[in-house]
Amino acid sequence: MRSGYPDKAFVSVPSFGDVRGVPSYEPALQATLKVVTAGLPDGASALFIVTGQVQADSGRMADLGTAEPVFQQLSYGPDQPQEFSFQVRWRLSSAGAERLEQIRAGGGFMMSVGVRYGLLGGTGAPDWREPHRPVRVPYPDQPVQIIIKAHDWVQNVLEPLQQAAAVSLIVALPQDRTTDDHRTIVARLADAKRELDAGNWKPSIAASREACELLRKMRPATINPRPAQRELPEREAAILTKLGEFVQALFDHDSAASHPDEHLRDIAWNRENAVLALGAAASLAQLIFAYP
C-alpha cells in the first residue's frame, strides 16, 4: 500500500479545493473533493453526504448546510490505492450570495467541509472495519478545509455568478529612471492592498494617502503657456499637471483618515472608501510612471 494509508480497506477524503461559482439554471457553489480508496471489491460504491461552513477573516461564520448528495463508484478491481475527484454543489440563491458577501465584508473565507458516506457493496472486503456500520466518515476521521483569498473568491465565485468583477492593477516601475520615491509609492500601494484584503479600511486609506503624497510631487518643471506652441513633451507634461490636480484632490480626501483632529479621526470609513482610494491611486501611479 502507499505510504501514509493503512494496509487494509479504506476510504479517505484528504483534501479539497477549486471552489467556484456555477451559473446553472439555479446558481451553485461548487467544491472539488479528492478521494483515495483501496482494498474494496470491484463495483463498491458510495453515496457521499457533504456539509459545508465558511468563516470570514473577521470571524463571522455561515453554515452552507448539506450539499446535493453524490453517488460515486469507488473500486474497479485493482487492489492498489486509487485517487479520483468529484464535485459537490450547494444551491445558492441571490439572497444567499448577498448574505455571504455581508459576512465576507471584502475579505477572504476559510471553508471547511464534513464528509459522511454510505458504502454500497464493499462491506464484505477483508479488513473492512465495522462491516455492520456502512455509514461513516472517511479515514482518518477528520474534516478538511481550505483558505480562499478575497481575489480568488471574486474571480472564481462571484464573477461566474455575475455578482462582481475582479480587477487587477499592475504598477510597474519606470525603466532606467526609477527613484526611491517610485519604490516607496509601490510599497505603500502594496501596504494598502494588504490592509484592504484584511478588512482594515482606515490603514488602507492611510497607505494610499502616503502614495499620493509622493505622486503629487511628480510634476513637470516648465510648460509653455501657449498650448498651440507646446512640443510633445510639454503636451504630455500638461496632461501630467491635470493628473497632479487629481492626485491632490485624492490626497486631500484620504488625509482625513490620518488627520490629528479628533472629529476627522472618528470618521467611519468603509470598504468602498478604501477601494476608491487604492484604485484611484494605483491608476494614477500607472499613468504618472509612464511619462518620462
C-alpha positions, -999 to +999 in steps of 0.1 A: +000+000+000+010+036-005+028+052+025+006+072+048-025+050+044-035+019+063-027-016+049-064-025+047-096-015+030-103+022+034-119+054+020-102+087+026-110+123+016-077+140+023-082+174+007-105+196-014-102+228-034-112+245-066-142+263-050-161+282-077-195+295-087-215+276-113-241+298-132-265+269-139-303+273-141-301+277-103-267+292-093-245+270-071-213+270-051-192+240-062-162+224-045-140+196-058-131+168-033-102+144-036-108+108-027-083+080-021-095+044-017-081+008-017-089-027-007-125-027-018-141-053-041-148-045-077-180-024-080-180-010-045-197+024-045-207+051-020-232+079-016-214+109-002-231+135+020-211+167+024-218+196+048-201+230+044-193+260+065-174+292+058-157+316+082-147+351+071-115+368+080-135+389+105-145+357+123-181+357+112-194+323+101-221+309+078-235+274+076-239+263+040-259+233+050-258+199+032-247+198-005-265+177-030-257+140-024-232+125-048-231+088-058-197+076-068-182+042-078-150+036-057-134+004-070-127-010-104-109-042-093-072-035-087-061-036-051-037-007-051-049+028-039-068+048-064-073+085-065-101+104-081-121+136-076-158+145-075-177+178-072-204+187-047-227+217-050-246+239-027-275+258-044-271+295-039-299+320-042-293+357-048-302+364-012-278+337-001-250+352-022-257+386-007-256+372+028-222+356+022-209+390+009-222+407+040-203+382+061-172+383+040-170+421+041-144+423+014-120+398+029-114+361+024-130+329+036-119+297+053-142+269+041-145+236+059-164+205+049-176+175+068-179+143+048-200+112+055-207+083+031-228+052+029-208+023+014-226+000-010-213-034-020-180-030-002-186-040+035-176-076+028-140-066+019-112-082+041-101-059+069-131-036+065-136-020+099-171-025+114-189-040+084-222-037+103-218+001+101-218+011+064-224+048+071-193+066+084-168+094+079-137+089+058-104+077+073-087+094+091-119+107+106-112+145+103-127+173+083-108+192+056-106+229+050-092+254+025-084+292+026-099+312-002-084+346-007-106+376-014-094+380-050-099+343-058-134+343-043-143+373-065-127+358-096-138+322-092-172+325-075-187+360-079-176+366-115-192+334-129-224+342-109-223+378-123-222+392-088-189+411-090-158+416-111-121+412-100-099+440-113-061+438-110-038+469-115-001+463-121+020+493-113+054+488-130+084+508-120+097+531-149+126+517-168+161+534-163+147+562-142+135+546-110+140+566-078+135+559-042+102+578-044+089+553-071+098+524-049+082+539-019+050+545-038+048+509-049+055+497-014+027+519+000+003+507-026+012+471-017+005+480+020-029+495+011-038+463-009-027+441+021-048+461+046-078+461+022-077+423+019-075+421+057-106+444+061-087+472+077-102+502+058-086+531+076-050+518+075-055+510+038-067+546+031-038+560+051-013+539+030-030+551-002-026+587+010+011+582+016+014+570-020-005+601-032+017+623-011+047+613-033+027+612-065+016+648-062+053+659-063+059+643-096+051+672-118+069+688-147+091+718-142+081+742-171+053+743-196+048+768-224+016+788-215+006+788-252-009+753-259-005+757-297+033+762-293+039+732-270+062+704-281+052+668-275+070+666-241+052+698-230+018+685-241+025+653-221+036+674-192+003+694-193-016+661-191+006+652-161-003+685-145-040+677-147-033+643-132-014+661-105-045+681-096-065+649-094-038+634-071-040+664-049-078+660-046-074+624-038-047+632-012-069+658+004-098+632+006-076+605+021-059+628+046-089+626+069-081+590+077-049+601+095-058+637+105-048+648+140-083+664+146-104+641+167-136+647+147-119+636+115-102+606+131-137+593+141-150+592+105-165+557+099-146+546+068-159+516+048-147+492+021-159+514-007-138+543+006-107+521+007-113+506-028-117+541-042-085+554-026-064+524-036-079+520-071-075+557-080-040+559-065-029+528-084-044+541-117-027+574-113+006+558-105+004+538-137-002+569-157+024+591-140+051+564-141+046+560-178+056+596-185+094+603-189 
